[in-house]
């Protein structure tokens, strides 16, 4: 019972206790792609989205060591446990580079792991997901699973059958939150959220314009999403703080994409 309570307490640092929704900003890109724009200085990036009201950030150990907020507004910390680089022979193959117990020692509020269903290394990634889910249950640590249909067998990564399968796998194996791609419209995304027993947050994907991003967020929320996990469209924005505030209108206040755009332009 003690570990269950610990997980509940930590989840409240990631998911708003009143709205039961969340805005998570992933900043784990440095391992995959190096020091990309917006993440040159991790501390500055975290400060900007925290000031906007983001609930949590995701990153590797470097985020806790060099960038997590040490003053001002608090923000949840999710440490990412898996990695690959764009230079590797198969970037879809994610390997474990950190542990649940080490994340606890570093003060994390949660951990995350990335699984690509359809990749050549799917079996090993699923094995890692199961092992880490059990460790998280033991230690009362929330687990966010990034689940993507991605590999040679996958022709369309946003196909609703693939996406809802990926989300369901995570909830079946023990994840507390699932991050996956948007299927393109609220009705199809509702199939994803209805078929998953735990909260689903939508990924933002590549950098795009404000209207497209806010429309994605609005559609996902209408489709039953518990929030967003958007990186580049947040920390690479010309005003990350203002962007997160605008996104919060949709996620936490139930406003529209047009409302968010109007706020952003004020």
C-alpha positions as CSV (number, residue, x, y, z in Angstrom):
1,X,0.0,0.0,0.0
2,X,2.9,2.3,0.8
3,X,4.3,2.1,-2.8
4,X,0.9,2.7,-4.3
5,X,0.5,5.9,-2.2
6,X,4.0,7.0,-3.3
7,X,3.1,6.7,-6.9
8,X,-0.1,8.7,-6.4
9,X,1.8,11.5,-4.7
10,X,4.4,11.6,-7.5
11,X,1.7,11.6,-10.2
12,X,0.2,14.7,-8.6
13,X,3.5,16.5,-9.5
14,X,3.0,15.5,-13.2
15,X,-0.8,15.6,-13.6
16,X,-2.8,18.6,-12.3
17,X,-4.9,17.4,-9.3
18,X,-7.8,19.6,-10.2
19,X,-8.1,19.3,-14.0
20,X,-6.6,15.8,-14.2
21,X,-4.8,17.0,-17.3
22,X,-1.1,17.7,-18.0
23,X,1.3,19.7,-20.1
24,X,4.6,17.8,-20.4
25,X,7.6,19.2,-22.4
26,X,10.1,16.6,-23.5
27,X,13.7,17.8,-23.6
28,X,15.4,14.5,-24.3
29,X,16.5,15.5,-27.8
30,X,20.1,16.1,-26.9
31,X,21.0,12.4,-26.9
32,X,19.1,11.7,-30.2
33,X,20.1,14.8,-32.2
34,X,22.7,16.8,-30.2
35,X,22.4,20.4,-28.9
36,X,19.5,21.5,-31.1
37,X,18.0,25.0,-31.1
38,X,16.0,25.7,-28.0
39,X,18.0,23.2,-25.9
40,X,21.5,24.7,-26.1
41,X,21.0,25.9,-22.5
42,X,18.8,23.4,-20.6
43,X,18.3,25.6,-17.6
44,X,17.0,28.4,-19.7
45,X,14.7,26.1,-21.6
46,X,13.2,24.6,-18.4
47,X,12.8,28.0,-16.8
48,X,10.8,29.3,-19.8
49,X,8.3,26.4,-19.9
50,X,8.0,26.3,-16.1
51,X,7.1,30.0,-16.1
52,X,4.4,29.2,-18.6
53,X,2.9,26.7,-16.3
54,X,4.0,23.4,-17.8
55,X,3.4,20.5,-15.4
56,X,6.6,18.5,-16.1
57,X,9.7,18.1,-18.3
58,X,11.3,15.0,-19.6
59,X,15.0,14.5,-20.1
60,X,18.0,12.4,-19.5
61,X,20.3,12.5,-16.5
62,X,21.8,15.7,-18.0
63,X,18.6,17.5,-17.4
64,X,18.7,16.8,-13.7
65,X,22.4,17.5,-13.5
66,X,22.6,20.6,-15.5
67,X,19.2,22.1,-16.2
68,X,16.3,21.3,-13.8
69,X,14.8,24.3,-12.1
70,X,16.5,25.3,-8.9
71,X,14.5,28.4,-8.1
72,X,11.2,30.0,-9.0
73,X,8.1,28.0,-10.1
74,X,8.3,24.3,-9.5
75,X,8.0,21.8,-12.3
76,X,7.8,18.0,-12.3
77,X,10.9,16.0,-13.4
78,X,10.6,12.8,-15.5
79,X,13.9,11.1,-16.3
80,X,14.1,9.2,-19.5
81,X,15.6,5.7,-19.3
82,X,16.1,4.8,-22.9
83,X,18.1,6.2,-25.8
84,X,19.4,6.0,-29.3
85,X,21.2,8.5,-31.6
86,X,20.4,9.6,-35.1
87,X,23.9,8.3,-36.1
88,X,23.3,4.7,-35.0
89,X,22.7,1.9,-37.4
90,X,19.0,1.7,-36.3
91,X,17.8,4.8,-34.5
92,X,14.5,3.0,-33.8
93,X,16.4,0.6,-31.4
94,X,16.1,2.1,-28.0
95,X,18.5,0.8,-25.3
96,X,18.3,1.3,-21.5
97,X,20.7,3.9,-20.2
98,X,19.4,4.7,-16.7
99,X,17.6,2.9,-13.8
100,X,14.5,3.5,-11.7
101,X,16.5,3.5,-8.5
102,X,19.0,6.0,-9.8
103,X,16.1,8.2,-10.9
104,X,14.7,8.1,-7.4
105,X,18.1,9.1,-6.0
106,X,18.1,12.0,-8.4
107,X,14.8,13.3,-7.2
108,X,12.7,12.4,-10.2
109,X,8.9,12.5,-10.0
110,X,8.6,9.9,-12.8
111,X,10.5,7.9,-15.4
112,X,9.9,7.3,-19.1
113,X,10.8,4.7,-21.7
114,X,10.5,4.7,-25.5
115,X,9.2,1.7,-27.4
116,X,8.8,1.4,-31.2
117,X,6.3,-1.3,-32.1
118,X,7.2,-2.7,-35.5
119,X,11.0,-2.1,-35.2
120,X,13.5,-4.9,-35.6
121,X,14.3,-4.6,-31.9
122,X,10.7,-4.6,-30.7
123,X,11.1,-7.7,-28.6
124,X,13.9,-6.3,-26.5
125,X,12.1,-3.0,-26.0
126,X,9.0,-4.7,-24.8
127,X,11.1,-6.8,-22.4
128,X,12.7,-3.6,-21.1
129,X,9.2,-2.0,-20.7
130,X,7.9,-4.9,-18.7
131,X,11.0,-5.1,-16.4
132,X,10.9,-1.3,-15.7
133,X,7.1,-1.3,-15.1
134,X,7.6,-3.9,-12.4
135,X,10.5,-1.9,-10.8
136,X,8.2,1.2,-10.9
137,X,5.5,-0.7,-9.1
138,X,8.0,-1.8,-6.5
139,X,9.3,1.7,-5.8
140,X,6.1,3.7,-6.3
141,X,7.5,5.5,-9.4
142,X,5.2,6.7,-12.1
143,X,6.0,5.4,-15.6
144,X,5.4,7.2,-18.8
145,X,5.7,5.0,-21.9
146,X,6.3,6.6,-25.3
147,X,4.7,4.2,-27.7
148,X,5.1,4.6,-31.5
149,X,4.2,2.4,-34.4
150,X,7.6,2.7,-36.1
151,X,9.6,0.4,-38.3
152,X,9.9,-1.4,-41.6
153,X,6.5,-3.0,-41.2
154,X,4.7,0.3,-40.5
155,X,3.6,2.1,-43.6
156,X,1.6,4.8,-41.7
157,X,2.6,5.7,-38.2
158,X,-0.7,7.5,-37.6
159,X,-2.9,4.6,-38.6
160,X,-5.5,4.3,-35.8
161,X,-5.3,0.5,-35.6
162,X,-1.5,0.8,-35.0
163,X,-1.7,3.7,-32.6
164,X,-4.5,2.2,-30.4
165,X,-2.6,-1.1,-30.3
166,X,0.6,0.7,-29.2
167,X,-1.3,2.6,-26.5
168,X,-3.0,-0.6,-25.3
169,X,0.3,-2.5,-25.1
170,X,1.7,0.1,-22.7
171,X,-1.3,0.0,-20.3
172,X,-1.4,-3.8,-20.4
173,X,2.3,-4.0,-19.4
174,X,2.0,-1.5,-16.6
175,X,2.6,2.1,-17.7
176,X,0.8,4.9,-15.8
177,X,0.8,7.4,-18.7
178,X,1.0,6.7,-22.4
179,X,2.5,9.2,-25.0
180,X,1.7,8.5,-28.6
181,X,1.0,10.2,-31.9
182,X,-2.2,12.0,-32.9
183,X,-4.3,10.0,-35.5
184,X,-5.6,13.1,-37.3
185,X,-9.1,13.7,-35.9
186,X,-11.0,13.5,-32.6
187,X,-13.1,10.5,-33.5
188,X,-10.2,8.2,-34.5
189,X,-8.2,9.4,-31.5
190,X,-11.1,8.6,-29.2
191,X,-10.6,4.9,-30.3
192,X,-7.0,5.2,-28.9
193,X,-8.1,6.7,-25.5
194,X,-11.1,4.4,-25.0
195,X,-8.9,1.4,-25.7
196,X,-6.3,2.4,-23.1
197,X,-6.9,2.1,-19.4
198,X,-4.5,4.9,-18.4
199,X,-4.2,8.5,-19.4
200,X,-3.0,9.2,-22.9
201,X,-1.0,12.3,-23.9
202,X,-0.4,13.3,-27.4
203,X,3.0,14.0,-29.0
204,X,3.7,17.2,-30.9
205,X,6.0,15.8,-33.5
206,X,8.1,18.1,-35.8
207,X,8.2,21.8,-35.5
208,X,5.2,23.4,-37.2
209,X,3.1,26.6,-37.1
210,X,1.1,27.7,-34.1
211,X,-2.3,27.1,-35.7
212,X,-1.5,23.5,-36.7
213,X,-0.2,22.8,-33.2
214,X,-3.1,24.3,-31.4
215,X,-5.6,22.5,-33.7
216,X,-3.8,19.2,-32.9
217,X,-4.1,19.9,-29.2
218,X,-7.7,20.8,-29.4
219,X,-8.5,17.7,-31.5
220,X,-6.6,15.4,-29.1
221,X,-8.4,16.8,-26.1
222,X,-11.8,16.4,-27.8
223,X,-10.7,12.8,-28.5
224,X,-10.2,12.1,-24.8
225,X,-6.5,13.0,-24.3
226,X,-5.3,13.7,-20.8
227,X,-2.9,16.4,-22.1
228,X,0.1,16.9,-24.3
229,X,3.7,16.0,-24.5
230,X,5.1,18.6,-26.9
231,X,8.7,19.5,-27.2
232,X,10.0,21.3,-30.3
233,X,6.9,23.3,-30.8
234,X,7.3,24.6,-27.2
235,X,11.0,25.1,-26.5
236,X,11.8,26.2,-30.1
237,X,8.9,28.7,-30.1
238,X,9.9,32.4,-30.3
239,X,8.2,32.8,-26.8
240,X,8.1,29.4,-25.1
241,X,6.5,30.8,-21.9
242,X,3.6,32.4,-23.8
243,X,3.2,29.3,-26.0
244,X,2.7,27.1,-22.9
245,X,0.3,29.5,-21.4
246,X,-1.7,29.5,-24.6
247,X,-1.7,25.7,-24.8
248,X,-2.8,25.6,-21.2
249,X,-6.0,27.4,-22.2
250,X,-6.9,24.3,-24.3
251,X,-5.6,21.6,-22.0
252,X,-6.7,22.9,-18.6
253,X,-9.4,25.4,-19.4
254,X,-11.2,23.6,-22.3
255,X,-10.7,26.6,-24.7
256,X,-10.4,26.3,-28.5
257,X,-7.4,26.6,-30.8
258,X,-8.7,30.0,-31.9
259,X,-8.8,31.1,-28.2
260,X,-5.2,30.0,-27.8
261,X,-4.1,31.8,-31.0
262,X,-5.9,35.0,-29.9
263,X,-4.1,34.9,-26.6
264,X,-0.7,34.2,-28.2
265,X,-1.2,37.3,-30.5
266,X,-2.2,39.7,-27.7
